[in-house]
Amino acid sequence: MLIASKDEIRELFKEFADVYAINIQEQIEKAVNASQSNVNMSVKECSDYLSQCKKTTYTQILEGKITANRVGNKYLIPKNQFTK
């Protein structure tokens, strides 16, 4: 059993809030950079473009074979990685 004082719990929550705020800011910056640098696709658009199912596209994103920026619960996939 873990026992912590109120001050320790407050400090942990402050640290969590700081990290969470940084992660949201990073997601916003990635989305802005991706949208300004080239045309982005959704997972469905990317799947259609590559003639494969969405599950395969998600798997390739998670394995790092497809570069994608996660924004909330969605992915933005830069189209230029397929045209090089």
GUTOR-30506 format. One record per residue: residue number from 1; x, z, y of N, C-alpha, C, O in turn. Coordinates in steps of 0.05 Angstrom, whole numbers, always signed. Atoms other than C-alpha are relative to their C-alpha. Example, Ala and Ser with C-alpha at 12.3 -4.5 7.8 and 13.67 -1.06 7.14 Angstrom:
REM GUTOR-30506
+------+--------+--------+--------+--------+--------+--------+--------+--------+--------+--------+--------+--------+
| pati |   n_xx |   n_zz |   n_yy |  ca_xx |  ca_zz |  ca_yy |   c_xx |   c_zz |   c_yy |   o_xx |   o_zz |   o_yy |
+------+--------+--------+--------+--------+--------+--------+--------+--------+--------+--------+--------+--------+
|    1 |    +18 |     +0 |    -24 |   +246 |   +156 |    -90 |    +18 |     +0 |    +24 |    +39 |    +13 |    +24 |
|    2 |    -16 |     -1 |    -24 |   +273 |   +143 |    -21 |    -15 |    +14 |    +22 |     -5 |    +18 |    +44 |
+------+--------+--------+--------+--------+--------+--------+--------+--------+--------+--------+--------+--------+
This chain:
REM GUTOR-30506
+------+--------+--------+--------+--------+--------+--------+--------+--------+--------+--------+--------+--------+
| pati |   n_xx |   n_zz |   n_yy |  ca_xx |  ca_zz |  ca_yy |   c_xx |   c_zz |   c_yy |   o_xx |   o_zz |   o_yy |
+------+--------+--------+--------+--------+--------+--------+--------+--------+--------+--------+--------+--------+
|    1 |    +17 |     +0 |    -24 |     +0 |     +0 |     +0 |    +18 |     +0 |    +25 |    +37 |    +15 |    +26 |
|    2 |    -15 |     +2 |    -24 |    +26 |    -19 |    +68 |    -14 |    +16 |    +22 |    -38 |    +12 |    +28 |
|    3 |    +11 |    -16 |    -22 |    +16 |    +30 |   +125 |    +16 |     -6 |    +25 |    +40 |     -4 |    +25 |
|    4 |    -14 |     +6 |    -26 |    +31 |    +12 |   +197 |    -15 |    +14 |    +22 |    -39 |    +19 |    +20 |
|    5 |    +12 |    -13 |    -23 |    +18 |    +45 |   +263 |    -15 |    -21 |    +17 |    -11 |    -45 |    +13 |
|    6 |    +15 |    +18 |    -18 |    -28 |    +15 |   +316 |    +19 |    -17 |    +16 |    +14 |    -40 |    +21 |
|    7 |    -19 |    +15 |    -16 |    +32 |     -5 |   +358 |    +14 |    -22 |    -17 |    +18 |    -44 |     -7 |
|    8 |    -12 |    +21 |    +17 |    +64 |    -42 |   +299 |    -19 |    -22 |     -5 |    -11 |    -46 |     -5 |
|    9 |    +21 |    +20 |     +5 |     -1 |    -78 |   +285 |     -3 |    -17 |    +25 |     -5 |    -42 |    +23 |
|   10 |     +3 |    +15 |    -25 |     -8 |    -98 |   +359 |    +24 |    -19 |     +3 |    +20 |    -42 |    +11 |
|   11 |    -24 |    +17 |     -3 |    +64 |   -124 |   +359 |     -2 |    -24 |    -19 |     +6 |    -46 |    -12 |
|   12 |     +3 |    +22 |    +20 |    +50 |   -165 |   +296 |    -20 |    -21 |    +10 |    -15 |    -45 |     +8 |
|   13 |    +20 |    +18 |    -11 |    -12 |   -195 |   +328 |    +10 |    -16 |    +24 |     +4 |    -40 |    +26 |
|   14 |    -12 |    +15 |    -22 |    +26 |   -213 |   +391 |    +19 |    -21 |    -10 |    +18 |    -44 |     +1 |
|   15 |    -18 |    +20 |    +11 |    +79 |   -248 |   +350 |    -15 |    -23 |    -12 |     -8 |    -46 |     -8 |
|   16 |    +17 |    +20 |    +12 |    +26 |   -285 |   +311 |    -12 |    -18 |    +21 |    -12 |    -43 |    +19 |
|   17 |    +12 |    +15 |    -21 |     -8 |   -307 |   +375 |    +20 |    -18 |    +13 |    +14 |    -41 |    +20 |
|   18 |    -21 |    +16 |    -12 |    +58 |   -332 |   +404 |     +6 |    -24 |    -18 |     +8 |    -47 |     -8 |
|   19 |     -7 |    +22 |    +19 |    +74 |   -373 |   +342 |    -23 |    -20 |     -2 |    -18 |    -44 |     -2 |
|   20 |    +23 |    +17 |     +1 |     +3 |   -400 |   +338 |     -2 |    -18 |    +25 |     -8 |    -42 |    +22 |
|   21 |     +1 |    +15 |    -25 |     +5 |   -422 |   +411 |    +22 |    -22 |     +0 |    +17 |    -44 |     +9 |
|   22 |    -22 |    +20 |     +2 |    +72 |   -458 |   +399 |     -8 |    -22 |    -19 |     -3 |    -46 |    -12 |
|   23 |     +8 |    +21 |    +19 |    +44 |   -495 |   +338 |    -21 |    -19 |    +12 |    -19 |    -43 |     +8 |
|   24 |    +20 |    +17 |    -12 |    -16 |   -520 |   +377 |    +13 |    -18 |    +21 |     +7 |    -41 |    +22 |
|   25 |    -14 |    +16 |    -20 |    +29 |   -543 |   +434 |    +16 |    -22 |    -13 |    +16 |    -45 |     -3 |
|   26 |    -16 |    +20 |    +14 |    +74 |   -580 |   +385 |    -19 |    -22 |    -11 |    -11 |    -46 |     -9 |
|   27 |    +19 |    +20 |    +10 |    +13 |   -615 |   +354 |     -9 |    -18 |    +23 |    -12 |    -42 |    +20 |
|   28 |     +9 |    +16 |    -23 |    -11 |   -637 |   +423 |    +22 |    -19 |     +9 |    +17 |    -42 |    +14 |
|   29 |    -22 |    +17 |     -8 |    +58 |   -663 |   +442 |     +5 |    -23 |    -20 |    +10 |    -46 |    -11 |
|   30 |     -3 |    +21 |    +20 |    +64 |   -702 |   +376 |    -21 |    -21 |     +4 |    -16 |    -45 |     +2 |
|   31 |    +22 |    +19 |     -3 |     -4 |   -733 |   +387 |     +3 |    -17 |    +25 |     -1 |    -41 |    +24 |
|   32 |     -4 |    +15 |    -24 |    +11 |   -753 |   +458 |    +23 |    -20 |     -3 |    +20 |    -43 |     +5 |
|   33 |    -23 |    +18 |     +5 |    +79 |   -783 |   +439 |     -8 |    -22 |    -18 |     +0 |    -45 |    -13 |
|   34 |     +8 |    +21 |    +19 |    +49 |   -820 |   +381 |    -19 |    -20 |    +12 |    -17 |    -44 |     +8 |
|   35 |    +20 |    +18 |    -12 |     -8 |   -848 |   +422 |    +13 |    -18 |    +22 |     +3 |    -40 |    +27 |
|   36 |    -13 |    +15 |    -22 |    +39 |   -871 |   +478 |    +20 |    -20 |    -11 |    +25 |    -41 |     +1 |
|   37 |    -21 |    +17 |    +10 |    +92 |   -902 |   +434 |     -9 |    -24 |    -16 |     +5 |    -45 |    -16 |
|   38 |     +9 |    +23 |    +15 |    +51 |   -948 |   +390 |    -29 |     +4 |     -8 |    -42 |    +23 |     +0 |
|   39 |    +27 |     -2 |    +10 |    -15 |   -961 |   +356 |     -1 |    +18 |    -24 |    +16 |    +16 |    -42 |
|   40 |     +3 |    -19 |    +23 |    -38 |   -906 |   +309 |    -24 |     -7 |    -17 |    -42 |    -20 |     -8 |
|   41 |    +22 |     +5 |    +19 |    -82 |   -910 |   +248 |     -9 |    +27 |    -11 |     +6 |    +46 |    -13 |
|   42 |    +10 |    -23 |    +15 |   -126 |   -860 |   +213 |     +8 |     -4 |    -29 |    +19 |    -25 |    -36 |
|   43 |     -7 |     +2 |    +29 |   -116 |   -846 |   +139 |    -16 |    -23 |    -12 |     -5 |    -38 |    -29 |
|   44 |    +17 |    +21 |    +11 |   -174 |   -893 |   +123 |    +11 |    -28 |     +8 |    +13 |    -46 |     -8 |
|   45 |    -11 |    +26 |    -10 |   -145 |   -949 |   +167 |    +26 |     -7 |    -14 |    +31 |    -30 |    -21 |
|   46 |    -25 |     +4 |    +14 |    -77 |   -939 |   +136 |     -4 |     -8 |    -29 |    +10 |    -26 |    -39 |
|   47 |     +6 |     +6 |    +28 |   -106 |   -941 |    +66 |     -9 |    -29 |     -3 |     -1 |    -43 |    -21 |
|   48 |     +9 |    +28 |     +0 |   -142 |  -1006 |    +82 |    +23 |    -19 |     +5 |    +25 |    -40 |     -8 |
|   49 |    -23 |    +17 |     -8 |    -79 |  -1035 |   +114 |    +19 |     -4 |    -24 |    +30 |    -25 |    -28 |
|   50 |    -19 |     +1 |    +22 |    -37 |  -1018 |    +52 |    -14 |     -7 |    -27 |     -1 |     -9 |    -47 |
|   51 |    +17 |     +6 |    +24 |    -94 |  -1036 |     +3 |     +4 |    +21 |    -22 |    +10 |    +14 |    -45 |
|   52 |     -2 |    -22 |    +19 |    -93 |   -969 |    -31 |    -22 |    +20 |     +6 |    -34 |    +19 |    +28 |
|   53 |    +20 |    -20 |     -5 |   -140 |   -910 |    -38 |    +10 |    +22 |    +19 |    +34 |    +25 |    +22 |
|   54 |     -7 |    -21 |    -19 |   -142 |   -853 |    +12 |    +16 |    +23 |    -13 |    +34 |    +34 |     +0 |
|   55 |    -14 |    -22 |    +14 |   -117 |   -802 |    -40 |    +30 |     -8 |     -2 |    +47 |    +10 |     +1 |
|   56 |    -27 |     +9 |     +2 |    -54 |   -844 |    -50 |    +14 |     +3 |    +27 |    +37 |    +11 |    +29 |
|   57 |    -11 |     -2 |    -27 |    -43 |   -846 |    +25 |     +6 |    +29 |     +7 |    +27 |    +35 |    +18 |
|   58 |     -5 |    -29 |     -5 |    -51 |   -770 |    +31 |    +24 |    +10 |    -15 |    +41 |    +25 |     -5 |
|   59 |    -23 |     -9 |    +17 |     -2 |   -760 |    -26 |    +26 |    -10 |    +12 |    +46 |     +5 |    +13 |
|   60 |    -24 |    +11 |    -12 |    +49 |   -806 |     +7 |     +7 |    +14 |    +26 |    +31 |    +17 |    +33 |
|   61 |     -5 |    -15 |    -25 |    +41 |   -768 |    +73 |    +13 |    +27 |     -7 |    +33 |    +34 |     +5 |
|   62 |    -11 |    -26 |     +8 |    +53 |   -701 |    +39 |    +28 |     -2 |    -13 |    +43 |    +17 |    -10 |
|   63 |    -26 |     +4 |    +12 |   +113 |   -729 |     +1 |    +21 |    -10 |    +21 |    +45 |    -11 |    +15 |
|   64 |    -18 |    +10 |    -20 |   +143 |   -756 |    +66 |     +6 |    -29 |     -1 |    +23 |    -39 |    +14 |
|   65 |     -4 |    +29 |     +2 |   +139 |   -829 |    +46 |    -13 |    -15 |    +23 |     -4 |    -37 |    +31 |
|   66 |    +14 |    +11 |    -24 |    +91 |   -843 |   +104 |     +3 |    +21 |    +22 |     -4 |    +44 |    +18 |
|   67 |     -3 |    -18 |    -23 |   +106 |   -813 |   +172 |    -28 |     +3 |    +13 |    -41 |    -17 |    +19 |
|   68 |    +26 |     -5 |    -13 |    +44 |   -780 |   +203 |     +2 |    +25 |    +16 |    +17 |    +43 |    +10 |
|   69 |     +2 |    -23 |    -17 |    +29 |   -732 |   +258 |    -27 |    +14 |     -4 |    -48 |     +1 |     -2 |
|   70 |    +25 |    -15 |     +5 |    -22 |   -678 |   +242 |    -10 |    +11 |    +26 |     +4 |    +24 |    +41 |
|   71 |    +14 |    -10 |    -23 |    -71 |   -663 |   +297 |    -25 |    +13 |     -9 |    -45 |     +0 |    -17 |
|   72 |    +23 |    -15 |    +10 |   -119 |   -609 |   +278 |     -2 |     -4 |    -30 |    +17 |     +2 |    -45 |
|   73 |     +2 |     +6 |    +28 |   -145 |   -630 |   +210 |     +1 |    -30 |     -6 |     -7 |    -38 |    -28 |
|   74 |     -2 |    +29 |     +3 |   -131 |   -704 |   +219 |    +29 |     -9 |     +2 |    +46 |     +6 |    +14 |
|   75 |    -27 |    +12 |     -3 |    -69 |   -748 |   +214 |     -1 |    -25 |    +17 |    -19 |    -41 |    +15 |
|   76 |     -4 |    +25 |    -15 |    -46 |   -801 |   +263 |    +25 |    -13 |    -12 |    +47 |     -1 |    -13 |
|   77 |    -21 |    +14 |    +14 |     -3 |   -852 |   +228 |    +10 |    -24 |    +17 |     -6 |    -42 |    +22 |
|   78 |    -10 |    +22 |    -16 |    +42 |   -897 |   +271 |     +2 |    -26 |    -16 |    +13 |    -26 |    -38 |
|   79 |     +1 |    +25 |    +15 |    +30 |   -969 |   +251 |    +28 |    -14 |     +0 |    +33 |    -29 |    -19 |
|   80 |    -25 |    +15 |     -2 |   +100 |   -992 |   +272 |    +19 |     +6 |    -23 |    +38 |     -9 |    -28 |
|   81 |    -18 |     -5 |    +22 |   +132 |   -959 |   +211 |     -4 |    -20 |    -23 |    +13 |    -22 |    -41 |
|   82 |     +5 |    +20 |    +21 |   +101 |  -1014 |   +168 |     +8 |    -28 |     +9 |     +7 |    -47 |     -7 |
|   83 |     -6 |    +27 |    -10 |   +122 |  -1072 |   +212 |    +30 |     -4 |     +6 |    +37 |    -25 |    +18 |
|   84 |    -28 |     +2 |     -6 |   +197 |  -1059 |   +217 |    +13 |    -20 |    -18 |    +37 |    -24 |    -16 |
+------+--------+--------+--------+--------+--------+--------+--------+--------+--------+--------+--------+--------+
